[in-house]
Amino acid sequence: MDIGFSELLFILILALLFFGPNKLPQIGRAIGKAVREFKEAYEKFMNEEIEEKKEFPPADKPENLDIEEKEAKQ
């Protein structure tokens, strides 16, 4: 699904006709702000995930613990 220049131009002309020249900049700002907030929230979420992984290293697998306990008993 690739949008070329002619399709993009057609969409922009339709938006201009539908919303008018006064509303179009406001709509653009609102969309830009929403995208920016989504991006910031996504980056914050990913950074929290990375910090949690650093904070809690992976634990040993239960199978390995059972083998180590058996070896310790022998």
C-alpha positions as CSV (number, residue, x, y, z in Angstrom):
1,M,0.0,0.0,0.0
2,D,2.1,2.8,-1.3
3,I,0.7,6.3,-1.6
4,G,2.2,8.3,-4.5
5,F,2.4,12.0,-5.0
6,S,-0.8,12.2,-7.1
7,E,-2.8,10.4,-4.4
8,L,-1.4,12.6,-1.7
9,L,-2.2,15.7,-3.7
10,F,-5.8,14.4,-4.3
11,I,-6.3,13.8,-0.5
12,L,-5.0,17.2,0.3
13,I,-7.3,18.9,-2.2
14,L,-10.3,17.0,-0.8
15,A,-9.3,18.0,2.8
16,L,-9.0,21.6,1.7
17,L,-12.4,21.5,0.1
18,F,-14.1,19.7,2.9
19,F,-12.6,21.6,5.9
20,G,-11.7,24.9,4.3
21,P,-8.5,27.0,4.4
22,N,-9.2,28.2,8.0
23,K,-9.6,24.9,9.7
24,L,-6.9,22.9,7.9
25,P,-4.0,24.4,9.9
26,Q,-5.8,23.7,13.2
27,I,-6.4,20.1,12.2
28,G,-2.8,19.7,11.2
29,R,-1.6,21.1,14.5
30,A,-4.0,18.8,16.4
31,I,-2.8,15.7,14.4
32,G,0.9,16.7,15.0
33,K,0.3,17.2,18.7
34,A,-1.4,13.8,19.0
35,V,1.4,12.0,17.1
36,R,4.0,13.7,19.2
37,E,2.3,12.7,22.5
38,F,1.9,9.1,21.3
39,K,5.6,9.0,20.4
40,E,6.6,10.4,23.8
41,A,4.4,7.9,25.6
42,Y,5.8,5.0,23.5
43,E,9.4,6.1,24.3
44,K,8.6,6.4,28.0
45,F,7.1,3.0,28.0
46,M,10.1,1.4,26.2
47,N,12.5,3.1,28.6
48,E,10.6,1.8,31.6
49,E,10.7,-1.7,30.1
50,I,14.5,-1.4,29.6
51,E,14.9,-0.2,33.2
52,E,12.9,-3.1,34.6
53,K,15.0,-5.6,32.7
54,K,18.1,-4.0,34.2
55,E,16.6,-4.0,37.6
56,F,15.5,-7.7,37.6
57,P,18.0,-10.0,35.9
58,P,16.5,-13.2,34.5
59,A,16.2,-16.0,37.1
60,D,17.5,-19.5,36.7
61,K,15.2,-21.9,35.1
62,P,13.3,-24.3,37.4
63,E,14.9,-27.3,35.6
64,N,18.4,-26.0,36.5
65,L,17.5,-25.5,40.1
66,D,16.3,-29.1,40.4
67,I,19.6,-30.5,38.9
68,E,21.7,-28.3,41.2
69,E,19.7,-29.4,44.3
70,K,20.2,-33.1,43.3
71,E,23.9,-32.6,42.7
72,A,24.2,-30.8,46.1
73,K,22.5,-33.7,47.9
74,Q,24.9,-36.3,46.4
